[in-house]
Amino acid sequence: MGNAIATPIYAKIYQNYRISIEVYAVDYQNIITIEPGKRSGKPCIRGMRITVYDILEYLAGGMTEGEILDDFSELQLDDIKACLSFAADREKKLFVSSL
């Protein structure tokens, strides 16, 4: 998985057999950066001007990881995985408060 540290977060057990497919969360701490003067303080990838939101929009729009990497040669696969892990962590932290 490149330079990022990956930890398994899911392994499916089906009818007493462990499926060999595991999903890994990438440790995005050293990949996702937030700088007040860059892209209005939005989370970016490794100090570049490419935001997490940009990558998520490309994926949501149907681009594959390979297409994104072809279009942005400075990116690595771990950068895309870090964006997904960052977004997943943010989602976990959201909650609805009643008034």
Secondary structure, 3 states (H helix, E strand, C coil): CCCCCEEEEEEEEECCEEEEEEEEEECCCCCEECCCCCHHHCCEECCCCCEHHHHHHHHHCCCCHHHHHHHCCCCCHHHHHHHHHHHHHHHHHCCCCCC
